[in-house]
Amino acid sequence: MDKKYANYDLDNLDIQILSILMENASIPYTEIAKKLIVSGGTIHVRMKKMEELGIIRGSQLIINPQKVGFDITAFLGIYLEKGSQYSDAVKQLQDIKEVVELHYCTGQYSMFAKIVCRDTAHLRKVLNEDIQALKGIQRTETIISLEESIKRQITL
C-alpha cells in the first residue's frame, strides 16, 4: 500500500526505512539494507530522495533533560497584545534557550510554548525576567507537567 506525501508516493520500502530510523536514527544504512533484504545503495538513494523532498528534515540526538539537571517542564499559553506581533515575538523567543517548542495556535492563546528549566526558581526567572518582559507579550498562563507519559513520532 503506497501513501502519497507532497507529490511523492512513499512505497512500502520507504515506510519500512523510515520506521526503522524513527526507532534508531543512528543505525547504519547497511544494517537497514540487511533487515529489508536490499542493497545499501538502495537505502542511500531512497534517503537522499526523501531528504530532498523535505520528508526527512535531519536526525537528532535525544537527551533526557532530567538526567542533565532540568527537572521542570512547563507549557506556556502566551497572549499577545496584537496578533500582528507574532513574528516579532517568535524572533525574541528564539533567543530564550529554555523555550524548546513554540506553536502559533487557535483558541484562547496566541502562542503555546514548551519550556524546560532546572527548578522552580529557574522557571520563575525565565517567566518573569525573560518571557513576560518581551515586547508584545500581554500575559502568560503556565501549566507545569508532572510527568511525560507518551512521547512518540507519528506512525506511518
Backbone as CSV, one residue per row, in Angstrom:
resi,resn,N_x,N_y,N_z,CA_x,CA_y,CA_z,C_x,C_y,C_z
1,MET,0.846,-1.180,0.000,0.000,0.000,0.000,0.892,1.243,0.000
2,ASP,0.789,2.038,-1.041,1.570,3.261,-1.141,0.803,4.421,-0.506
3,LYS,1.543,5.355,0.049,0.933,6.557,0.619,1.537,7.753,-0.087
4,LYS,0.715,8.756,-0.370,1.175,9.934,-1.102,1.557,11.036,-0.108
5,TYR,2.760,11.564,-0.238,3.259,12.650,0.601,3.864,13.701,-0.302
6,ALA,3.267,14.886,-0.330,3.802,16.025,-1.074,4.206,15.632,-2.494
7,ASN,3.282,15.042,-3.219,3.509,14.641,-4.615,4.570,13.568,-4.767
8,TYR,4.828,12.814,-3.730,5.778,11.708,-3.799,5.099,10.498,-3.176
9,ASP,5.081,9.414,-3.906,4.466,8.198,-3.390,5.467,7.437,-2.542
10,LEU,5.201,7.356,-1.246,6.007,6.523,-0.363,5.535,5.094,-0.547
11,ASP,6.445,4.217,-0.948,6.056,2.822,-1.067,6.387,2.092,0.235
12,ASN,6.116,0.818,0.268,6.338,0.052,1.496,7.797,0.078,1.936
13,LEU,8.729,0.082,0.985,10.151,0.127,1.341,10.487,1.447,2.027
14,ASP,10.003,2.559,1.471,10.240,3.867,2.104,9.689,3.879,3.530
15,ILE,8.486,3.373,3.699,7.853,3.362,5.019,8.636,2.484,5.986
16,GLN,9.136,1.343,5.510,9.942,0.469,6.372,11.251,1.152,6.762
17,ILE,11.888,1.818,5.817,13.141,2.543,6.097,12.889,3.605,7.156
18,LEU,11.856,4.411,6.945,11.551,5.481,7.897,11.195,4.929,9.271
19,SER,10.439,3.844,9.302,10.048,3.253,10.587,11.260,2.779,11.375
20,ILE,12.219,2.154,10.700,13.447,1.692,11.364,14.236,2.881,11.904
21,LEU,14.386,3.923,11.085,15.161,5.093,11.503,14.472,5.896,12.598
22,MET,13.151,5.873,12.636,12.430,6.579,13.696,12.649,5.898,15.040
23,GLU,12.926,4.608,15.017,13.253,3.877,16.246,14.696,4.121,16.674
24,ASN,15.601,4.225,15.680,17.025,4.387,15.965,17.680,5.120,14.797
25,ALA,17.821,6.427,14.924,18.354,7.249,13.838,19.835,7.003,13.577
26,SER,20.523,6.301,14.476,21.960,6.082,14.290,22.274,4.744,13.617
27,ILE,21.268,3.984,13.259,21.513,2.688,12.629,22.118,2.896,11.242
28,PRO,23.206,2.186,10.907,23.831,2.352,9.593,22.915,1.875,8.460
29,TYR,23.053,2.511,7.310,22.265,2.122,6.140,22.467,0.654,5.799
30,THR,23.686,0.142,6.021,23.955,-1.267,5.702,23.117,-2.201,6.573
31,GLU,22.908,-1.821,7.830,22.061,-2.625,8.726,20.606,-2.603,8.255
32,ILE,20.154,-1.429,7.836,18.782,-1.319,7.323,18.637,-2.195,6.080
33,ALA,19.636,-2.122,5.212,19.609,-2.908,3.973,19.522,-4.404,4.275
34,LYS,20.285,-4.861,5.268,20.244,-6.284,5.642,18.853,-6.676,6.142
35,LYS,18.285,-5.823,6.994,16.958,-6.114,7.549,15.896,-6.193,6.452
36,LEU,16.033,-5.341,5.441,14.998,-5.239,4.411,15.351,-6.027,3.147
37,ILE,16.515,-6.674,3.172,16.994,-7.508,2.065,17.059,-6.710,0.754
38,VAL,17.741,-5.573,0.823,18.039,-4.743,-0.348,19.483,-4.278,-0.230
39,SER,19.987,-3.589,-1.238,21.372,-3.103,-1.185,21.465,-1.825,-0.358
40,GLY,22.663,-1.580,0.157,22.916,-0.339,0.884,22.720,0.870,-0.009
41,GLY,23.058,0.716,-1.288,22.875,1.802,-2.260,21.410,2.188,-2.412
42,THR,20.549,1.194,-2.376,19.109,1.456,-2.478,18.648,2.317,-1.305
43,ILE,19.113,1.979,-0.123,18.743,2.760,1.069,19.252,4.187,0.926
44,HIS,20.504,4.313,0.504,21.109,5.640,0.340,20.314,6.487,-0.652
45,VAL,19.963,5.928,-1.791,19.228,6.661,-2.824,17.850,7.075,-2.304
46,ARG,17.172,6.151,-1.650,15.837,6.461,-1.104,15.928,7.571,-0.060
47,MET,16.918,7.495,0.818,17.083,8.506,1.859,17.374,9.872,1.251
48,LYS,18.257,9.906,0.282,18.612,11.174,-0.365,17.374,11.809,-0.999
49,LYS,16.570,10.999,-1.674,15.360,11.497,-2.313,14.386,12.053,-1.271
50,MET,14.199,11.330,-0.168,13.270,11.800,0.866,13.783,13.059,1.564
51,GLU,15.103,13.196,1.672,15.676,14.426,2.233,15.435,15.599,1.292
52,GLU,15.665,15.386,-0.015,15.458,16.446,-0.999,14.008,16.916,-1.025
53,LEU,13.084,16.004,-0.814,11.656,16.341,-0.820,11.180,16.941,0.494
54,GLY,12.050,16.958,1.505,11.682,17.523,2.801,10.897,16.571,3.685
55,ILE,10.767,15.310,3.270,10.097,14.318,4.111,10.936,14.060,5.347
56,ILE,12.256,14.009,5.158,13.207,13.856,6.263,13.890,15.205,6.451
57,ARG,13.884,15.699,7.692,14.482,17.002,7.984,15.716,16.884,8.862
58,GLY,16.347,15.737,8.876,17.544,15.564,9.689,17.326,14.496,10.741
59,SER,18.309,14.339,11.602,18.191,13.396,12.710,18.699,14.092,13.968
60,GLN,18.298,13.580,15.115,18.634,14.234,16.370,19.143,13.244,17.403
61,LEU,19.963,13.759,18.276,20.336,13.048,19.488,19.350,13.515,20.549
62,ILE,18.658,12.605,21.190,17.645,12.974,22.169,18.221,12.802,23.570
63,ILE,18.251,13.900,24.306,18.794,13.914,25.667,17.633,13.916,26.652
64,ASN,17.770,13.165,27.727,16.785,13.185,28.803,17.092,14.415,29.667
65,PRO,16.246,15.452,29.603,16.536,16.689,30.339,16.755,16.475,31.838
66,GLN,16.012,15.566,32.447,16.146,15.332,33.883,17.525,14.796,34.238
67,LYS,18.122,14.004,33.355,19.440,13.423,33.633,20.549,14.466,33.583
68,VAL,20.268,15.624,32.967,21.268,16.696,32.919,20.831,17.919,33.725
69,GLY,19.920,17.681,34.686,19.599,18.721,35.656,18.428,19.621,35.335
70,PHE,17.628,19.300,34.333,16.457,20.109,34.008,15.209,19.334,34.429
71,ASP,14.713,19.626,35.636,13.642,18.836,36.246,12.233,19.370,35.997
72,ILE,12.102,20.588,35.475,10.779,21.187,35.300,10.472,21.347,33.807
73,THR,9.344,20.772,33.388,8.813,21.018,32.053,7.491,21.746,32.243
74,ALA,7.345,22.850,31.535,6.116,23.635,31.654,5.604,23.999,30.271
75,PHE,4.316,24.169,30.194,3.669,24.622,28.969,3.130,26.010,29.245
76,LEU,3.309,26.879,28.284,3.028,28.286,28.491,2.063,28.790,27.427
77,GLY,0.877,29.204,27.858,-0.049,29.882,26.957,0.333,31.349,26.935
78,ILE,0.593,31.856,25.740,1.069,33.236,25.606,-0.003,34.076,24.906
79,TYR,-0.367,35.168,25.528,-1.294,36.132,24.947,-0.475,37.289,24.383
80,LEU,-0.671,37.599,23.127,0.000,38.751,22.518,-0.911,39.976,22.617
81,GLU,-0.312,41.142,22.673,-1.106,42.377,22.673,-1.885,42.497,21.370
82,LYS,-1.230,42.124,20.251,-1.863,42.135,18.928,-1.347,40.935,18.146
83,GLY,-2.212,40.317,17.351,-1.805,39.180,16.522,-0.692,39.531,15.554
84,SER,-0.625,40.775,15.147,0.399,41.214,14.186,1.807,41.183,14.798
85,GLN,1.910,40.987,16.105,3.218,40.951,16.767,3.813,39.547,16.811
86,TYR,3.125,38.591,16.200,3.562,37.191,16.233,5.002,37.022,15.748
87,SER,5.319,37.508,14.577,6.668,37.301,14.009,7.757,37.882,14.902
88,ASP,7.514,39.069,15.436,8.497,39.682,16.336,8.647,38.874,17.622
89,ALA,7.526,38.376,18.139,7.576,37.574,19.360,8.368,36.291,19.134
90,VAL,8.173,35.657,17.975,8.918,34.428,17.660,10.417,34.725,17.651
91,LYS,10.811,35.793,17.004,12.241,36.145,16.944,12.820,36.339,18.346
92,GLN,12.067,36.984,19.209,12.545,37.216,20.573,12.598,35.914,21.380
93,LEU,11.585,35.072,21.217,11.535,33.813,21.962,12.607,32.832,21.505
94,GLN,13.059,32.947,20.261,14.137,32.081,19.770,15.426,32.286,20.561
95,ASP,15.585,33.440,21.136,16.793,33.739,21.910,16.751,33.190,23.335
96,ILE,15.609,32.655,23.747,15.481,32.098,25.103,15.657,30.589,24.982
97,LYS,16.812,30.092,25.426,17.176,28.681,25.194,16.255,27.693,25.900
98,GLU,15.570,28.125,26.932,14.663,27.234,27.654,13.376,26.940,26.861
99,VAL,13.075,27.771,25.870,11.919,27.527,25.002,12.339,26.471,23.989
100,VAL,11.756,25.273,24.113,12.160,24.161,23.247,11.138,23.873,22.146
101,GLU,9.921,24.385,22.290,8.892,24.286,21.251,8.046,25.539,21.319
102,LEU,7.566,25.959,20.146,6.680,27.118,20.095,5.689,26.912,18.957
103,HIS,4.412,27.122,19.260,3.358,26.913,18.272,2.473,28.145,18.176
104,TYR,2.106,28.514,16.963,1.100,29.541,16.709,-0.220,28.794,16.698
105,CYS,-1.195,29.216,17.465,-2.372,28.368,17.626,-3.676,29.148,17.614
106,THR,-4.752,28.384,17.485,-6.090,28.948,17.622,-6.520,28.765,19.071
107,GLY,-7.659,29.324,19.406,-8.140,29.182,20.773,-7.803,30.397,21.604
108,GLN,-7.737,30.214,22.895,-7.574,31.363,23.783,-6.179,31.976,23.751
109,TYR,-5.155,31.180,23.414,-3.790,31.705,23.392,-3.393,32.083,21.971
110,SER,-2.493,33.049,21.863,-1.911,33.377,20.566,-0.829,32.367,20.221
111,MET,-0.076,31.955,21.245,1.039,31.036,21.074,1.052,30.060,22.243
112,PHE,1.640,28.906,22.006,1.766,27.902,23.058,3.207,27.402,23.028
113,ALA,3.880,27.445,24.159,5.303,27.104,24.223,5.541,25.981,25.223
114,LYS,6.582,25.222,24.952,7.077,24.232,25.912,8.421,24.755,26.383
115,ILE,8.587,24.836,27.702,9.857,25.303,28.246,10.390,24.279,29.238
116,VAL,11.709,24.195,29.312,12.374,23.254,30.213,13.333,24.051,31.089
117,CYS,13.202,23.849,32.414,14.022,24.595,33.381,14.611,23.650,34.426
118,ARG,15.641,24.126,35.123,16.305,23.311,36.140,15.415,23.072,37.357
119,ASP,14.744,24.135,37.802,13.929,24.049,39.021,12.929,25.194,39.007
120,THR,12.140,25.324,40.076,11.105,26.361,40.088,11.695,27.777,40.112
121,ALA,12.844,27.955,40.738,13.482,29.280,40.745,13.902,29.665,39.323
122,HIS,14.441,28.709,38.594,14.835,28.940,37.201,13.593,29.242,36.357
123,LEU,12.517,28.488,36.567,11.267,28.717,35.846,10.749,30.128,36.119
124,ARG,10.731,30.532,37.375,10.268,31.869,37.746,11.088,32.945,37.037
125,LYS,12.416,32.765,36.992,13.284,33.732,36.308,12.976,33.798,34.818
126,VAL,12.833,32.630,34.180,12.539,32.594,32.738,11.201,33.273,32.455
127,LEU,10.204,32.977,33.272,8.883,33.583,33.069,8.903,35.089,33.314
128,ASN,9.361,35.497,34.478,9.273,36.904,34.888,10.270,37.816,34.186
129,GLU,11.499,37.373,34.061,12.543,38.258,33.530,12.765,38.110,32.035
130,ASP,12.510,36.927,31.499,12.801,36.701,30.086,11.546,36.801,29.210
131,ILE,10.573,35.959,29.463,9.418,35.871,28.557,8.423,37.017,28.761
132,GLN,7.985,37.252,29.992,6.970,38.287,30.225,7.504,39.695,29.993
133,ALA,8.802,39.854,29.944,9.402,41.163,29.687,9.498,41.478,28.187
134,LEU,9.171,40.517,27.341,9.295,40.734,25.903,8.230,41.697,25.388
135,LYS,8.629,42.516,24.436,7.713,43.467,23.806,6.630,42.704,23.055
136,GLY,5.385,43.081,23.309,4.266,42.471,22.592,3.560,41.370,23.356
137,ILE,4.200,40.837,24.399,3.542,39.789,25.190,2.722,40.454,26.280
138,GLN,1.423,40.202,26.225,0.494,40.820,27.172,0.525,40.093,28.514
139,ARG,0.385,38.753,28.451,0.439,37.956,29.668,0.630,36.498,29.282
140,THR,0.876,35.665,30.295,1.078,34.234,30.061,0.322,33.429,31.114
141,GLU,0.039,32.180,30.782,-0.513,31.222,31.736,0.367,29.988,31.688
142,THR,0.763,29.475,32.844,1.716,28.375,32.932,1.054,27.106,33.458
143,ILE,1.373,26.006,32.799,0.947,24.683,33.241,2.214,23.860,33.436
144,ILE,2.427,23.352,34.634,3.620,22.546,34.908,3.289,21.074,34.689
145,SER,4.123,20.400,33.944,3.950,18.975,33.687,4.502,18.183,34.867
146,LEU,3.725,17.251,35.354,4.184,16.385,36.437,4.892,15.147,35.893
147,GLU,4.509,14.724,34.694,5.111,13.534,34.090,4.775,13.504,32.608
148,GLU,5.755,13.144,31.787,5.506,12.923,30.361,5.189,11.445,30.186
149,SER,3.958,11.140,29.872,3.527,9.745,29.801,3.668,9.143,28.413
150,ILE,3.510,9.958,27.382,3.633,9.483,26.000,4.429,10.513,25.216
151,LYS,5.416,10.049,24.473,6.144,10.898,23.525,6.546,9.990,22.377
152,ARG,6.066,10.296,21.204,6.370,9.442,20.075,6.264,10.209,18.764
153,GLN,6.825,9.608,17.747,6.684,10.106,16.385,5.348,9.639,15.833
154,ILE,4.969,10.191,14.723,3.783,9.695,14.034,4.064,8.273,13.547
155,THR,3.028,7.514,13.329,3.173,6.163,12.798,2.854,6.210,11.319
156,LEU,3.722,5.650,10.510,3.483,5.628,9.064,2.746,4.378,8.653
